[in-house]
């Protein structure tokens, strides 16, 4: 019995060490995803849907990883400043203007961008705040 308890404690200790040895990028990704989800719910979900499915012809879905990947360097600017141009996503045309969210801090934009690009069937990895901040400085 005593040997079983000691072995169990040892095994739990090893598991705790493995779990705590996550890379900083993995930890950052988890934090960005959590915070980004909250921002998405508050700012984006009404138009783009709970599951990124979009809103008919008014708001495009966020499930097109090709569009997101091809426009990854523009996403921060689109989130912060909105967009008023025709988009073609999943072969459908979207002409409605998307409002910007200038009140979002750069870190908020980074977090919601990471959430969108890693949810709804997307898996595009981590984008650090510093990179998003640079993209926002170069918005046209």
N, C-alpha and C positions, 0 to 999 in steps of 0.2 A: 504494500500500500504506500509506504513512504517513498519507495523508488518510483512508483507511478506518479506521485505528486511532484517529485523533483523533476522527472522527465517532462511533465506537463508544463511546469514553470519554465524550464529550459526552452521548450518548444515555443511557448508564448513570447519569451524574450527574443528569440530569433525572429519571429514574425513581426514583432514591434520594431526591431532594428531594420528589417527589410522595408517595412512601410515608411519608416522615417528617413530612409535613404533616397527619397525621390530627388530628382534634379531640380534645380531652382526654376528652370523653364517649365517643368511639369507643375510645380506648385503655383507659379505665376499663371499658367494656363487655367488651372482650376479656379483661381481667384477671379481672373478676368471673366471666365464663363459664368460664375455665380453672380458677379456684379452686373455683367452684361445682360444677363437674363432679366434682372430687375429693371434695368433701363429699357430693354426691349418691351417688357410688359407695359411700362408707363408711357413710352413715347411711340412705339412702332406697331404694337400688336393690333391696335384698332383698325389699321389699314392693311397690314401685311399678314394678319391672322396669327392665331395661337401656334399653329404649326408651320408658319411661313408660306401658307397656301395662297396668299394674296386676296384681293377683293374684286372679283369679277374683272371688268375692263378698267377699273379705277386704279388699283394698286397691283403691281406685278408680284408674282410669287418670289420667294427667296430660296427656292428649291433648285434653281438652275446653277449648279456649281461651275459650269463652263462660263456663264456670264460673270459670276462673282470672281472667278479666277482671272479672267481676261480684263477685269476692271478693278482688280485688287488695289492698285495704286490710286484709284479715283474714289474708292469707297469712303474714305475718311472725309473727303471734300463733299461728297454727296450727302452723307449723314449730317455734317455740320451746316452746309449751305443750301441743301436741297438740290433739286434738278428740274429743269424745264426743257426737256428735249425728248424726242421720240425714242423709246427703247423697244427692242424686240427680244422677247424672252420666251423660250419654249415655242418659238414660231408665231407668237402673238404680239401684236403691236399695242404699246401703251403710250398714250399721249398726255395723260394728266400730269400736272405739276406736282412734285413732291415738295412739301415745305421743309425748310432747314430747321435745325435745332441749334442756333448760335449760343444758347445758354449752356450747352454742354461743354464741360472742360475737356481738354485734350485727352485726359486719361479716361473720361467717360466715353468719348468717341472710340478710343482704342478698345475698351472693354466690350462695347456693343458690337463693334466690328468683328472682334474675335468670336463673340457669341454667334453672330449671324453666319460667319464663314465656317463654323464648326457645329452647326445645328441643321436641322431640316434635311438631313442626308448629305450635308457638306462636311468635308474633313480637310481643312486647309492649314491647320496648325496655328502656332502662336505668332503674333505680330507684336513686338514690344512697343510700349508707349512712345519711346524715343523716335522710332520709325514713323509712327502715326503723326507725331508732333511735327516732324520734318515735312511729311506729306501735306499737312494742314497749312504750313507756311508757304507752300508752293501752289496752293489752290488758285485757279484762274477765275 
